[in-house]
Amino acid sequence: MKRFLIIIFFFSFFTGFSQTKLSGIVIDESGSPIAFANIVFPNSTEGTITNDNGRFYIESDNTYDSVTISFIGYESMDIQLDKKVNYNMEIVLNESMEQLKEVVVYTGKQSKKNNPAVDILKKIWAKKRENGVRKFKQYQYDKYEKIEFDLNTIDSALIKSKLFRGLEFMFENLDTSRVTGKTYLPMFLNETFSKVYGDNVIQEEKEDVLGNKSSGFEGHQAITAFVEDLYTDYDVYDNYLKFFDKSFTSPLSKTGVDTYNYVLSDSTYIDNKWCYNIIYYPRRKNELTFKGDFWVADTTFAIKKINLQVTKSANINWVKEIYIEQEFDVVNDSVFLLKRDYMLSDFSISKKEKSRGIYGKRTSVYDNYQFNTSRPEDFYKSVSDPYDPRVFSRDSTFWSNARLERLNDDEFGIFQLLDTLKTVPKFRTYYDIVSILGSGYVEIDKWNIDIGDIYSTFGFNDAEGTRIRAGARTYFGQNDTWRLEGYMAYGFTDKKFKHGFSAKFLLDRKSRLIVSGGHRRDIEQLGLSLTSTNDVLGRSIASSSLVTVGNNNRLTNIDLSTFNVEMEPLKNFRVRFGSSFRNLSSALPEDFNLDYVDPESPTGVSSEVKQFDINTTLIYTPGRRIIGYGVEPVNVNDDYSTLLLNYTKGIEGFLESDFDYERLQFSYRQPWQIGGFGRLTSSVELGKTFGEVPLSLLSVVPGNQTLFSLYNTFPNLDFYEFVTDTYATLHLEHNFNGRIFSRIPILRNWNLREIVGLRGAWGQLSDENRALSAPANIPLMAPEDQIYWEYSFGIGNIFKIFRIDFNFRGNYLDNPDARRFGVTGSFGFNF
């Protein structure tokens, strides 16, 4: 979500050629707006639909002298157009008294039975798997894609504001959106050309990227990653279309008849094919739905044209408009192939009509289809390198041939505009401020380093008192093959300096062979995770008493050194070999000790552990997408599963290491998009330690004494309340995305979201490990007699940014100071 913040804030700091343009509002006789009314130019397939507030905008490259406005239950109206541009029209529709089949008038709700539009929809369902490239054994085609960001709703007040004083030249050439009618200023453009190959027999597809070119803020990794994550591929024939981590019901879905009203509106020839026009609009407000229309052929029942526009009442944040158009080519009587795909999103802080925002536009053009050319399976396995430097350095001749749709004058102007802006000090200041807020780092370009993370500057806990921290990292660009990073910290109560340092080197880009290492000396809360930390830079929020409940005095001094070798022999399959050496001791021995029985100690007890480990980790993340080929690529999606298998071997005696043991751990995390019912996140973790180890090396069931909702922790457990050497945990969290609240009249307009959670943990602790540790000031307990469990109910999207969870403890209520109930929360900018 930080990437989204960068887009919104960055661009917030910052006359077309059509022949016919119309805008206005459609109302009834009482003055109430009519949502989803049909606006169409006569004898054409060009039209639009009014939004929830009855407003519309339409433009065409053709000249029309009239427009037709209609809606079920009202008399149609033909309006003569005396001029090419007609803005702010007010159109009043009269209620129809026409009787149809003994029904006085159609209402907004359309029947599911005896509806010719629904009959056609059923034929689309039956034929959808026979249309397009699925009809052939093999296929290939060229794909050209351009993604653009524009500042919109530019008026004289904005241009003359102090914010843009001295930058007026930016607004010399403004264009008007053909979808919304708003003026806009292009700020970022990315172009990609690729060849796509597929085989329906063996179910394989690959895309070879041959060219990639960015203009604007191409060096900013967060913006580029946001763009990649924003526009994922979709198929309008699917039951649900995913945008911005939300599942919208497709108007072509088999569940569409329960979600949409359908009206058979018109029929005509398109490219010598007789087609039907069907208008659709949602049955209920506040659901993730579209409004629009589509044209469908009468024999193949393949979609010829379709447009989808998200309703303003849909439960989605920061997005005022989503508009999609798809056009299909008629190859022959039975084959319709996707020709052009256009998507526009209007990002804005407010959904008010005149609020300013950012257009994000993606245009994909497809051409040169070829079929039934068989290729060996190895062809699909050998994917080309999308980060080949040659891909990013194509000349103008390449792009002249690759652009299946030419750039317009405004898009060509982005190159010159951004080159100029980068030399303007005032603009650079705006950029720097927003970049710092989004990334947490202050860029020092002349030294190629970033200062930060600024959000970790201050802290407080019982051991250190007030704490300050400052850090830096090298940063030459998003594809750096090496990176150094470190920090220094100081506690004013313990009067001690702390530090952390790491170094990473990418030795081979193809296999992603990375060598890394580092050292850290600090204070940390280790009771927040079942796995031993090997992070030499991180610091959990649980280490600060400013945001914890109860006594946060079970902190650990950690002196950690690590060395790792990692490679990716197969896509999204990583293998990591590493070693670590750590010294662990209590940061507050009066309140929390890590003592263990040590026959070699003069007192028979030692309070510090020295431990050398080697570990092997296998990580599989199918479906994960990244951007950048450097040592630290950025994830651009979060809907992939993660499977992790880790083996750790502790070696006694090496570097005075204290214990010999083995540990095996497995975890599986999977997000599930459950159609229109929201998103379920599940995770399972299993582990076992073989051998005798003290408390500091055991697996602690993750408690959560913070005020924040942290996934994979138990918010009603204190730190170190349960300690295990064998364990199994399960976490389930489902976000209904407002599906329930949208049906409650009072709550409907608040766009709240329901979240439920269920968590469980089972574990054992051997008698030998209890006897070895036996610290005097905390009990050593494991949830062995019965599975420990919790459940929670949460409300999200409060004022669009807050979430609050009410957490309930299911059992073990007799534990000392057991917390039966707790409230946690979080905040963030989520769609």
MOJO-V976557 format. One record per helix or strand of 3 or more residues. SS is the DSSP state (H for helix, E for strand). FROM is the first residue (numbers start at 1). LEN is the number of residues. If there is no record, write none. Layout:
# MOJO-V976557
<<SS | FROM | LEN> <SS | FROM | LEN>>
This chain:
# MOJO-V976557
<<H | 2 | 11> <E | 20 | 8> <E | 38 | 3> <E | 47 | 3> <E | 55 | 6> <E | 66 | 5> <E | 77 | 4> <E | 85 | 8> <H | 116 | 15> <H | 132 | 4> <E | 138 | 15> <H | 156 | 4> <H | 162 | 3> <H | 168 | 4> <E | 183 | 17> <E | 204 | 12> <H | 221 | 10> <E | 240 | 4> <E | 246 | 4> <H | 256 | 4> <E | 260 | 11> <E | 273 | 10> <E | 290 | 8> <E | 303 | 8> <E | 319 | 14> <E | 335 | 13> <E | 357 | 15> <H | 377 | 5> <H | 389 | 4> <H | 396 | 7> <H | 409 | 13> <H | 425 | 15> <E | 441 | 4> <H | 445 | 3> <E | 449 | 4> <H | 454 | 3> <E | 458 | 4> <E | 465 | 10> <E | 482 | 10> <E | 496 | 13> <E | 513 | 12> <H | 526 | 3> <H | 541 | 3> <H | 545 | 3> <E | 556 | 15> <E | 573 | 14> <E | 608 | 13> <E | 642 | 9> <H | 654 | 3> <E | 661 | 13> <H | 675 | 3> <E | 679 | 12> <H | 695 | 3> <E | 726 | 10> <H | 741 | 3> <H | 745 | 4> <E | 753 | 12> <H | 767 | 7> <E | 788 | 11> <E | 802 | 8> <E | 821 | 7>>
